[in-house]
Amino acid sequence: MIRSDDTGKFVLRVALGILILLHGIAKLRGGGVGGIANMLSSHGVPGAVAYLVYVGEVLAPVLLIAGIYTRAAGWIVAINMVVAIWLAHTGQLWELGKSGGWALELQGMFLFGAIAVALLGAGRFSVGGTGGRYN
């Protein structure tokens, strides 16, 4: 019998992982580390921090999809989203979009979805299974 909470955890972490990973792949294909480093430098953040973007948008999503170190990966994605909102979207924080929703709906869903995964863990439909304190 399939437990619905494990199925829900699976759907949440795989959907979040794939959607964040697509952003990471786009960054890799687009401007690479240089483009991100320039944006960070304009905010007074060392350009070398740009590599951490790939940890949050490539490595952590792959871990989420597989269900390995899921809780840690969820927190990494959440921190990545807080930094992204701070650096790129602060001006939109209190704005509504054209359809009436929050202007940062996507970033908010990524942030709070990542927090939910970090709190819930991977569930049994994962490479790590339910064992281990990081899953």
C-alpha positions as CSV (number, residue, x, y, z in Angstrom):
1,M,0.0,0.0,0.0
2,I,1.3,3.4,-1.0
3,R,1.3,6.0,1.8
4,S,0.1,9.3,0.6
5,D,2.6,11.3,2.7
6,D,5.5,9.6,1.1
7,T,4.0,10.2,-2.3
8,G,3.4,13.9,-1.5
9,K,7.0,14.2,-0.3
10,F,8.2,12.6,-3.5
11,V,6.1,14.9,-5.7
12,L,7.2,18.0,-3.8
13,R,10.9,17.3,-3.8
14,V,11.1,16.1,-7.4
15,A,9.1,19.0,-8.7
16,L,11.1,21.6,-6.7
17,G,14.4,19.9,-7.8
18,I,13.5,19.8,-11.5
19,L,12.3,23.4,-11.5
20,I,15.3,24.8,-9.7
21,L,17.7,22.7,-11.7
22,L,16.3,24.2,-14.9
23,H,17.3,27.6,-13.6
24,G,20.8,26.4,-12.8
25,I,21.2,24.8,-16.3
26,A,20.0,28.1,-17.9
27,K,22.6,30.0,-15.9
28,L,25.3,27.5,-16.9
29,R,24.3,27.9,-20.6
30,G,23.8,31.6,-20.4
31,G,26.5,33.8,-18.9
32,G,28.1,31.2,-16.8
33,V,29.9,32.1,-13.6
34,G,31.1,35.4,-15.0
35,G,27.7,36.9,-15.4
36,I,26.7,36.0,-11.9
37,A,30.0,37.2,-10.5
38,N,29.5,40.6,-12.1
39,M,26.0,40.9,-10.7
40,L,27.3,39.9,-7.2
41,S,30.2,42.3,-7.4
42,S,27.8,45.2,-8.2
43,H,26.2,44.5,-4.8
44,G,29.5,44.4,-3.0
45,V,29.6,40.6,-2.8
46,P,32.8,38.8,-3.8
47,G,32.5,37.3,-7.3
48,A,33.7,33.9,-6.1
49,V,30.4,33.5,-4.3
50,A,29.0,32.9,-7.8
51,Y,30.0,29.3,-7.5
52,L,27.7,28.8,-4.6
53,V,24.8,29.7,-6.9
54,Y,25.6,26.4,-8.8
55,V,25.6,24.5,-5.5
56,G,22.1,25.9,-4.8
57,E,20.8,25.6,-8.3
58,V,22.5,22.5,-9.7
59,L,24.0,20.2,-7.0
60,A,21.2,20.7,-4.3
61,P,18.4,20.1,-6.9
62,V,20.0,16.9,-8.1
63,L,20.2,15.7,-4.4
64,L,16.5,16.6,-4.0
65,I,15.5,14.7,-7.1
66,A,17.5,11.6,-6.0
67,G,16.5,11.9,-2.4
68,I,20.0,12.0,-0.9
69,Y,20.8,14.5,1.9
70,T,17.4,15.9,1.2
71,R,17.0,18.0,4.3
72,A,20.4,19.7,3.8
73,A,19.7,20.2,0.1
74,G,16.3,21.8,0.9
75,W,18.0,24.2,3.3
76,I,20.6,25.0,0.6
77,V,17.9,25.8,-1.9
78,A,16.0,27.9,0.7
79,I,19.2,30.0,1.5
80,N,19.9,30.3,-2.2
81,M,16.4,31.7,-2.7
82,V,16.7,34.2,0.2
83,V,19.9,35.5,-1.3
84,A,18.4,35.6,-4.8
85,I,15.4,37.6,-3.5
86,W,17.7,39.9,-1.6
87,L,20.1,40.6,-4.6
88,A,17.7,40.5,-7.5
89,H,14.2,41.1,-6.3
90,T,14.2,43.4,-3.3
91,G,12.4,46.1,-5.2
92,Q,9.5,43.7,-5.9
93,L,9.1,42.4,-2.4
94,W,5.9,44.3,-1.7
95,E,4.5,44.5,-5.2
96,L,1.6,42.8,-6.9
97,G,1.9,41.3,-10.4
98,K,-0.4,42.1,-13.3
99,S,-2.8,39.3,-12.4
100,G,-3.1,40.5,-8.8
101,G,-0.8,37.9,-7.2
102,W,2.5,38.6,-5.4
103,A,5.2,39.8,-7.9
104,L,7.5,37.2,-6.3
105,E,5.2,34.2,-6.5
106,L,7.7,31.9,-8.2
107,Q,10.5,32.8,-5.9
108,G,8.2,32.5,-2.9
109,M,7.0,29.1,-3.9
110,F,10.6,27.9,-4.4
111,L,11.6,29.4,-1.0
112,F,8.7,27.9,1.0
113,G,8.7,24.6,-1.0
114,A,12.4,24.2,-0.1
115,I,11.7,24.9,3.5
116,A,8.9,22.3,3.5
117,V,11.2,19.7,1.9
118,A,13.9,20.5,4.5
119,L,11.4,20.0,7.3
120,L,9.6,16.9,5.9
121,G,12.6,15.0,4.5
122,A,12.7,12.7,1.5
123,G,10.2,10.0,2.4
124,R,10.6,6.4,1.4
125,F,10.5,7.0,-2.4
126,S,14.1,8.1,-2.5
127,V,17.6,6.8,-3.0
128,G,18.3,7.5,0.7
129,G,15.0,6.0,1.9
130,T,13.6,7.0,5.2
131,G,16.7,6.0,7.0
132,G,19.4,8.5,7.9
133,R,18.8,11.8,9.6
134,Y,19.5,13.8,6.5
135,N,16.7,12.2,4.5
